[in-house]
Amino acid sequence: MTRYRFCALAATICLASPAAADPTQDRAAILAVIGQMEQAWNRGDFRGYMASFSNPDVVFVSGGRFQDGWQGTLDHYVRDYGASPRTRGMLHFYDMTIELLADDAAMLVGRYHLERPERAAEGVNTRLFRKVAGRWVITLNHVSAHDVPSRPAAPLSASPPSVPAGPPGRPSS
C-alpha cells in the first residue's frame, strides 16, 4: 500500500508540474514578438506595437524618465512619432541577445535603429519578458538612445524585418 501511495504521489507531482521549457522555442518566440513589433511600428500601427507590452502595468523608461504605464507609453508614441510616416520613420531591431532567467522570465538586450529624414536615432533596449498565459510579453523596457545622422532621403517603405541583422548600410556588431 505504501508503494502504491508513493507511485500515486510521484505521478501527481509529474502531472502537476509544468512541462520543462524549451529554450530554443522560447528564444524563437521572443524574437517573433520583436519582429511583430518592428512590423507594426513600420506600418504605423502603434497599438499593434504596444500589444507586446504588459497592459496596463509595463514599466517603460526612456530619456531618463518613466512613462505612465501602457497607456502613457502609447500616448508618447502617438504624440511624438504618429504624425506621419516621416516622423514615425522605419524601425529596425538587431543584435538581440536573450538570456532565459526562468521558465517564465527572460531578459533581452538588443540594438535598434530608427531611420527618419530628420533625427534618426539608434540605441540599446533592455527588456524583461515574462511568460503570461503561454505568451511572452514585455514587463520592463529600458531604452538608451542617441541621435545619428540621417541617411540621404529614400522612400520610406515597410519591408519585412530581419531581426538579427544590423541596420541597412551600417555594420552589425
trRosetta pair geometry for C-beta under 8 A, 3 or more apart (Angstrom, degrees):
i j d omega theta_ij theta_ji phi_ij phi_ji
1 4 5.5 -52 -151 32 35 115
1 5 6.6 34 152 -17 66 102
2 5 5.7 -52 -150 35 34 110
2 6 6.4 37 151 -20 65 105
3 6 5.6 -52 -149 35 33 114
3 7 6.4 31 154 -17 65 105
4 7 5.9 -56 -149 38 30 109
4 8 6.3 29 153 -18 65 108
5 8 5.6 -56 -145 39 32 111
5 9 6.1 33 156 -20 66 107
6 9 5.7 -55 -146 37 28 111
6 10 6.2 28 155 -18 64 107
7 10 5.7 -53 -144 38 30 112
7 11 6.2 31 155 -19 64 107
8 11 5.8 -54 -147 37 29 111
8 12 6.3 32 153 -22 63 106
9 12 5.7 -54 -148 34 30 113
9 13 6.4 30 154 -18 64 105
10 13 5.8 -54 -148 36 31 110
10 14 6.3 29 154 -17 65 107
11 14 5.8 -56 -147 38 31 111
11 15 6.2 23 158 -14 66 110
12 15 6.0 -60 -144 42 27 105
12 16 5.9 19 160 -15 65 115
13 16 5.9 -61 -139 42 26 106
13 17 6.1 29 161 -27 64 108
14 17 6.1 -53 -144 28 25 110
18 103 6.5 134 95 149 135 160
20 103 7.5 -125 -154 -105 43 121
21 25 7.7 -143 178 65 72 103
21 26 5.6 24 173 -46 115 135
21 100 7.2 -176 111 -168 142 143
21 103 4.2 175 -31 -133 127 81
22 25 3.9 51 90 18 115 114
22 26 6.4 164 83 -16 58 85
23 26 5.6 -56 -141 39 31 111
23 27 6.2 31 161 -18 67 105
23 100 5.5 -119 -124 -7 94 156
24 27 6.0 -54 -148 37 27 108
24 28 6.3 26 154 -16 62 109
25 28 5.7 -57 -146 40 31 111
25 29 6.1 33 154 -22 66 106
26 29 5.6 -53 -145 35 30 112
26 30 6.4 29 155 -17 64 104
26 98 8.0 -173 119 146 90 140
26 100 5.9 71 101 -100 144 126
26 106 6.6 166 154 -59 118 144
26 131 7.7 -66 -132 -71 109 133
26 136 7.4 122 -159 -69 76 133
27 30 5.8 -55 -148 37 31 110
27 31 6.3 29 154 -15 65 107
27 98 5.0 159 -125 74 90 147
27 100 7.4 -86 -61 -51 86 108
27 106 7.9 176 -90 -145 60 154
28 31 5.7 -55 -146 40 31 110
28 32 6.3 38 151 -25 64 104
29 32 5.5 -50 -149 32 32 116
29 33 6.8 39 149 -23 62 98
29 136 5.4 132 126 -1 109 131
30 33 5.6 -46 -155 27 36 114
30 34 6.8 35 148 -16 64 101
30 98 5.6 126 83 -118 149 146
30 106 5.9 -89 -80 92 151 152
30 108 6.2 -175 164 -69 132 131
30 129 5.7 -106 -119 -38 115 175
30 136 5.2 -101 -89 147 72 167
31 34 5.5 -51 -151 36 38 112
31 35 6.3 42 149 -20 67 104
31 96 6.2 143 -105 96 93 162
31 98 7.5 -98 -52 -35 87 142
31 163 5.4 154 -167 98 97 163
31 164 7.7 -6 -143 -54 133 87
32 35 5.5 -51 -147 37 34 114
32 36 6.4 36 153 -20 65 103
33 36 5.8 -55 -150 36 30 111
33 37 6.4 34 150 -22 64 104
33 52 5.0 123 -178 -134 103 119
33 129 7.6 135 58 -119 160 133
33 136 5.5 -109 -38 90 147 111
33 137 7.9 -169 -140 -98 149 35
33 138 7.7 163 147 -37 139 93
34 37 5.5 -51 -150 33 33 115
34 38 6.5 36 152 -21 65 103
34 52 7.9 108 -79 -152 37 160
34 93 5.2 -105 174 85 116 158
34 96 6.5 -175 36 -96 174 147
34 108 7.4 -164 -64 177 130 160
34 110 7.3 36 -134 43 152 166
34 161 7.9 -149 123 139 78 156
34 163 5.5 93 101 -128 118 131
35 38 5.7 -51 -149 33 32 112
35 39 6.5 30 154 -16 65 106
35 93 8.0 -122 -76 53 44 120
35 161 4.8 -173 -141 73 77 133
35 163 5.2 -81 -73 -51 88 121
36 39 5.8 -54 -147 38 32 111
36 40 6.2 33 155 -20 66 107
36 48 7.5 -120 161 163 91 98
36 51 7.7 -69 132 75 125 114
36 52 6.6 152 86 -67 109 120
37 40 5.8 -56 -147 36 29 110
37 41 6.3 29 156 -19 65 106
37 49 5.3 72 -153 -143 73 70
37 52 5.0 -48 -74 0 109 154
37 93 7.4 48 81 -19 112 141
38 41 6.0 -56 -149 36 28 110
38 42 6.3 19 158 -14 63 113
38 91 5.6 -146 -137 101 72 98
38 92 6.5 54 -144 -116 127 38
38 93 5.5 -121 -71 9 121 101
38 161 4.1 81 95 -84 143 145
38 163 7.1 -165 -7 -88 149 82
39 42 5.9 -64 -146 41 28 107
39 43 6.5 11 161 -6 65 109
39 48 7.9 -71 97 132 82 132
39 158 7.2 74 -149 -173 64 118
39 160 7.3 -6 -94 -133 107 53
39 161 6.0 -105 -53 -14 80 112
40 43 6.4 -69 -150 43 27 97
40 45 4.3 -91 -164 80 80 105
40 46 7.5 133 146 -91 104 14
40 47 8.0 -117 -176 75 128 46
40 48 3.3 -155 -136 107 127 109
40 49 4.2 -172 104 -61 122 65
40 51 7.3 180 -89 24 168 107
41 44 7.7 37 177 -71 31 21
41 45 7.5 -88 -60 57 19 66
41 46 7.4 54 -110 -97 60 57
41 49 4.8 73 -65 -92 77 131
41 88 7.2 176 174 177 77 107
41 91 4.4 -6 108 29 144 138
42 88 8.0 146 -122 136 32 119
42 90 5.5 39 -121 -136 102 71
42 91 6.0 -133 -61 37 84 82
42 158 4.3 130 135 -122 111 92
42 159 7.7 -86 169 35 157 48
42 161 7.8 175 -2 -61 143 95
43 48 7.7 3 66 55 110 148
43 158 5.2 22 -73 -93 75 157
44 82 7.2 103 -157 -137 91 74
44 85 6.7 -75 -65 -87 119 74
44 88 5.8 -81 -99 -93 80 174
45 48 3.6 20 131 21 120 123
45 49 6.4 149 100 -20 70 81
46 49 5.2 -46 -147 34 39 117
46 50 6.2 35 154 -16 67 106
46 74 6.0 122 141 -150 114 80
46 77 4.7 161 -144 114 129 130
46 78 5.6 -154 57 -68 169 79
46 81 7.6 140 -89 80 124 112
46 82 6.2 -48 -33 -88 141 116
47 50 5.6 -57 -145 42 32 109
47 51 6.8 55 148 -44 61 90
47 74 6.9 37 -92 -137 60 128
48 51 5.5 -31 -155 0 36 120
49 52 7.0 -56 173 17 41 107
49 77 7.0 -163 80 -169 140 167
50 53 5.3 -52 -164 29 63 114
50 55 7.4 77 151 -76 101 116
50 70 6.5 106 -177 -167 119 91
50 73 6.7 147 -117 101 114 110
50 74 5.0 -10 -73 -85 160 101
50 77 7.4 -155 -57 23 110 151
52 137 6.4 171 176 -136 46 63
52 138 5.6 44 134 2 87 107
53 58 4.2 -18 175 -68 110 157
53 60 7.5 -6 -143 -67 144 118
53 70 5.8 164 110 -116 120 93
53 73 6.8 -58 112 80 175 154
53 137 6.4 82 -172 -177 13 94
53 138 4.8 -44 -108 66 63 100
53 139 7.9 138 -162 -83 65 26
53 141 6.9 -57 -112 -21 113 134
54 57 5.6 -42 124 68 113 75
54 58 4.6 148 59 -70 81 79
54 70 7.1 -124 98 -71 51 116
54 130 7.0 27 -68 45 130 114
54 132 7.2 99 -109 -7 100 152
54 137 4.8 111 -67 132 71 126
54 138 6.5 -129 -9 84 80 47
54 139 4.6 33 -7 -102 142 67
55 58 7.0 -14 -76 -17 43 102
55 70 4.3 76 -120 -110 73 170
56 69 5.2 25 160 167 82 133
56 70 4.6 -118 -144 24 51 120
56 71 6.6 -7 -145 -15 103 94
57 69 6.1 -48 -112 -134 28 107
57 70 7.2 -6 4 -24 21 102
57 139 7.4 -1 103 -149 90 84
58 69 6.2 115 53 -161 67 54
58 70 5.1 96 21 -74 105 77
58 73 6.6 -35 84 -4 126 150
58 138 6.3 41 -130 105 122 84
58 139 6.1 -148 -119 -150 66 33
58 140 7.2 176 -166 -81 70 29
58 141 6.6 11 174 5 116 105
59 66 7.1 -51 -163 -141 78 105
59 139 6.9 30 20 148 87 64
59 140 4.6 -6 64 -114 105 78
59 141 7.3 172 91 27 58 60
60 66 7.0 113 76 -161 57 59
60 67 4.1 -16 82 37 113 119
60 69 7.6 121 14 -137 103 10
60 72 7.6 -172 53 89 124 100
60 73 4.6 73 28 -88 167 127
60 140 7.8 -176 -75 -155 41 43
60 141 4.9 -1 -117 62 75 103
60 143 8.0 12 -174 -3 82 104
61 64 7.8 0 180 -132 94 9
61 65 7.1 174 -150 86 64 31
61 66 5.7 -35 -97 -96 75 59
61 67 7.5 -144 -78 2 26 79
61 140 8.0 6 4 -173 100 84
61 141 7.2 -178 30 94 63 57
61 142 4.6 -4 64 -114 109 76
61 143 7.0 -175 94 26 60 67
62 65 6.6 -28 72 60 56 77
62 67 6.7 27 24 -37 102 105
62 76 7.9 140 56 151 137 157
62 141 8.0 -7 -50 117 98 95
62 142 7.6 172 -70 -157 57 42
62 143 4.2 9 -107 54 94 114
62 145 7.3 21 -158 1 96 116
63 143 7.8 0 -22 85 61 103
63 145 7.5 -29 -67 40 74 108
67 72 4.4 167 165 113 84 109
67 73 4.4 85 131 -77 154 74
67 76 5.6 -84 -125 -16 123 146
68 71 6.8 -41 105 78 95 81
68 72 2.7 139 60 -62 79 153
68 73 7.6 -155 60 -29 52 60
68 75 7.8 -3 56 39 108 127
69 72 5.3 96 50 17 59 105
69 73 7.0 -111 112 -7 32 95
70 73 5.9 -61 -152 35 27 110
70 74 6.5 24 154 -15 65 106
71 74 5.6 -52 -147 38 34 111
71 75 6.2 37 153 -21 67 106
72 75 5.6 -51 -144 37 31 114
72 76 6.4 38 152 -23 63 104
73 76 5.6 -50 -150 32 32 115
73 77 6.6 31 153 -17 64 103
74 77 5.8 -56 -151 36 33 110
74 78 6.3 27 155 -14 68 107
75 78 5.9 -57 -145 40 30 108
75 79 5.9 26 158 -17 67 114
76 79 5.9 -60 -140 42 24 108
76 80 5.8 -7 172 6 64 119
77 80 6.6 -69 -129 50 19 91
77 81 5.3 -41 -169 40 61 117
77 82 6.5 81 133 -44 67 104
78 81 7.3 -61 -96 57 9 74
78 82 4.1 -8 -152 -9 50 152
79 82 6.9 36 -10 26 15 109
80 87 7.8 -159 148 163 45 115
81 87 5.6 177 -154 131 42 90
81 88 4.8 84 165 -108 93 58
81 89 7.4 -75 -150 20 107 89
82 87 7.2 -30 46 93 16 120
82 88 6.5 51 -100 -77 32 102
83 86 8.0 -44 90 64 96 84
83 87 4.5 49 50 27 99 151
83 88 7.8 -165 49 -37 56 80
84 87 5.2 92 51 12 75 95
84 88 6.9 -140 96 -2 37 92
85 88 5.5 -59 -137 44 33 112
85 89 7.8 134 168 -48 56 17
85 156 4.9 166 151 95 119 145
86 89 7.4 23 177 -66 27 58
86 116 6.6 92 173 -160 54 91
86 117 5.5 -25 -157 17 99 119
86 118 7.8 42 162 20 101 90
86 156 7.0 -160 -84 -14 52 151
87 116 6.9 29 -144 -146 22 136
88 116 7.6 172 82 -100 29 112
89 114 4.9 80 104 173 145 85
89 115 5.4 172 -171 82 107 44
89 116 3.4 -74 -83 -70 118 89
89 117 8.0 -154 -96 2 88 57
89 120 7.2 145 -134 -112 145 66
89 156 7.3 -130 -143 -125 33 133
90 114 7.4 162 77 -155 39 50
90 115 4.8 -12 56 57 92 100
90 116 7.8 170 18 -68 60 57
90 156 5.8 -170 -43 -147 108 91
90 157 7.9 12 -90 59 137 35
90 158 7.5 -176 -121 -100 102 50
90 159 7.9 35 -158 23 135 88
91 112 6.4 -13 -168 -173 89 117
91 113 7.6 158 -153 84 44 49
91 114 5.2 -13 -101 -104 73 78
92 112 6.5 158 84 -156 47 67
92 113 5.0 -9 59 57 99 91
92 114 7.9 -178 23 -78 65 37
92 115 7.5 27 3 -6 108 102
92 161 6.8 166 -129 -132 72 89
92 167 5.2 133 79 -108 136 80
92 168 7.5 143 -26 -6 170 81
93 96 6.6 46 148 -63 106 107
93 110 5.6 41 -175 132 99 137
93 111 7.3 148 -158 86 55 46
93 112 4.9 -31 -100 -98 62 89
93 125 7.4 -38 -127 23 109 137
93 161 7.2 18 40 -162 86 132
93 163 5.6 -8 89 -139 97 77
94 110 6.7 167 82 -177 26 104
94 111 5.5 -31 72 73 76 95
94 112 7.2 140 21 -97 69 38
94 113 7.3 4 15 1 114 100
94 162 7.9 22 -97 99 99 74
94 163 6.6 168 -98 172 51 41
94 164 6.4 58 -146 161 73 19
94 165 5.6 -68 -125 92 122 35
94 166 4.9 146 140 -103 161 33
94 167 6.4 -140 6 -43 142 60
94 172 6.1 -107 158 -124 136 107
95 110 5.5 153 87 -149 67 70
95 111 4.5 33 50 18 119 108
95 164 7.5 88 -66 -162 25 53
95 166 6.8 36 -39 -88 98 76
95 172 6.4 174 -63 -166 97 91
95 173 6.2 12 -99 66 143 75
96 108 6.1 -23 -160 -163 95 105
96 109 7.8 148 -153 80 47 41
96 110 4.0 -12 -100 -94 62 128
96 163 6.0 -7 -10 157 135 106
96 164 6.3 -88 28 -101 98 63
97 108 7.0 151 78 -154 49 53
97 109 5.0 -13 60 61 103 87
97 110 6.6 174 19 -72 63 71
98 106 5.6 3 -172 175 98 124
98 107 7.2 159 -153 82 50 46
98 108 5.1 -16 -100 -99 77 79
99 106 6.5 164 83 -160 45 71
99 107 4.8 -6 57 57 98 95
99 108 8.0 -172 22 -76 65 35
100 105 7.6 116 -169 89 56 56
100 106 5.0 -36 -108 -104 53 96
101 105 4.2 -52 70 107 111 104
101 106 5.9 -178 9 -97 84 31
101 107 6.0 72 -39 -14 117 93
102 105 4.3 43 41 35 96 101
103 131 7.1 -77 133 40 65 142
104 130 5.9 24 153 -165 88 71
104 131 4.0 -117 -140 48 70 99
104 132 7.7 89 -167 -61 113 46
105 128 7.1 -19 -161 -173 92 91
105 129 7.0 151 -156 86 42 63
105 130 5.7 -12 -99 -107 70 67
105 131 7.3 -107 -48 6 36 84
106 128 7.7 155 82 -159 43 48
106 129 4.5 -9 62 59 91 111
106 131 8.0 66 -3 -37 99 93
106 136 7.2 -17 34 -138 124 123
107 126 7.1 -11 -172 -171 99 84
107 127 7.1 156 -157 82 52 50
107 128 5.8 -25 -102 -102 73 63
107 129 7.4 -168 -81 19 23 80
108 125 7.3 1 110 109 97 101
108 126 7.5 165 87 -154 55 38
108 127 4.5 -8 58 59 100 102
108 129 6.3 55 -10 -19 108 113
109 124 6.8 -2 -171 -175 86 105
109 125 7.2 176 -147 89 41 57
109 126 5.2 -4 -104 -106 81 74
109 127 7.8 -178 -75 22 38 68
110 124 7.2 164 90 -152 30 63
110 125 5.5 -10 64 56 79 97
110 127 7.9 -17 22 11 98 109
111 122 6.7 18 178 178 99 102
111 123 7.1 -174 -148 102 69 27
111 124 5.7 -41 -99 -99 64 62
111 125 7.5 168 -101 15 14 79
111 166 7.8 0 84 -124 133 74
111 173 7.8 75 -13 45 156 103
112 122 6.3 -170 94 -146 53 65
112 123 6.2 -9 55 59 87 67
112 124 7.8 159 15 -99 78 16
112 125 6.0 51 -15 -19 117 112
113 120 7.5 2 -177 177 84 103
113 121 7.7 174 -154 94 45 46
113 122 4.4 -14 -105 -100 67 106
113 148 7.8 -42 -139 39 92 145
113 166 7.9 65 -16 177 135 65
113 167 3.6 11 21 -82 160 143
113 170 7.0 159 -87 34 156 144
114 120 6.3 179 94 -158 66 59
114 121 4.7 7 52 57 110 86
114 122 6.9 -174 19 -77 67 51
115 120 5.3 -3 -127 -125 45 113
115 150 6.9 108 -160 -141 71 80
115 151 6.5 -20 -144 22 118 107
115 167 7.3 147 -48 -166 110 127
115 168 7.9 -21 -47 48 152 104
116 119 5.7 -9 77 75 126 70
116 120 5.3 -178 40 -82 68 60
116 121 7.7 14 17 4 110 80
116 150 6.4 -81 84 -109 52 122
117 150 5.8 76 -167 -179 24 160
117 153 5.7 21 -117 -104 104 92
118 150 6.4 -70 -90 -34 20 150
119 147 5.8 -71 -147 -127 68 113
119 150 7.4 18 33 -55 19 113
120 147 6.9 104 75 -162 53 68
120 148 5.1 -60 101 72 102 83
120 149 6.8 10 48 111 122 22
120 150 4.2 147 -19 -91 116 69
120 151 7.2 74 -61 -2 162 69
121 145 4.9 18 174 -178 124 119
121 146 6.7 166 -151 85 81 29
121 147 5.4 -53 -97 -103 78 48
121 148 6.4 138 -119 14 23 84
122 145 7.0 168 95 -147 21 76
122 146 6.8 -22 66 61 65 74
122 148 5.4 16 9 -11 103 135
122 167 7.0 -97 -103 -24 130 151
123 143 6.1 73 107 -180 139 81
123 144 5.0 -167 -174 96 116 54
123 145 3.4 -93 -37 -100 150 53
123 146 6.0 134 -82 10 94 64
124 143 7.5 161 84 -153 49 46
124 144 4.8 1 54 56 92 102
125 141 6.6 -28 -161 -161 102 87
125 142 7.1 144 -159 77 51 52
125 143 5.6 -17 -102 -101 73 72
126 140 8.0 -24 114 118 84 97
126 141 7.7 151 81 -156 52 39
126 142 4.5 -8 58 58 99 105
126 144 7.9 38 -5 -3 99 101
127 138 5.0 -56 -165 -131 117 111
127 140 6.8 162 -153 88 46 62
127 141 5.2 1 -108 -107 86 71
127 142 7.6 -162 -71 26 46 65
128 138 7.1 108 72 -158 50 63
128 139 5.3 -55 97 63 100 90
128 140 4.0 32 31 44 113 104
128 141 7.9 -125 28 -59 68 44
129 136 4.9 6 -179 -171 126 101
129 137 6.7 150 -151 75 73 27
129 138 5.8 -47 -95 -94 67 53
129 139 7.1 126 -134 7 18 85
130 136 7.4 160 81 -146 28 56
130 137 6.1 -25 62 63 76 80
130 139 4.8 33 0 -23 115 131
131 134 6.8 -1 177 -128 99 14
131 135 6.9 153 -155 70 62 26
131 136 5.5 -33 -95 -87 70 64
131 137 8.0 135 -109 16 23 71
132 135 5.9 -36 69 64 69 81
132 137 5.5 -27 25 20 116 120
138 141 5.3 38 160 -60 131 105
151 154 6.8 -9 106 -4 112 113
151 169 6.2 85 -100 72 145 165
162 165 4.6 11 115 21 114 118
165 172 5.8 -107 -168 -71 53 146
166 170 5.5 -118 148 94 118 84
166 171 6.0 38 76 142 170 26
166 172 2.8 -154 -30 -80 114 79
166 173 7.1 92 -90 1 129 56
167 170 4.6 27 70 40 95 117
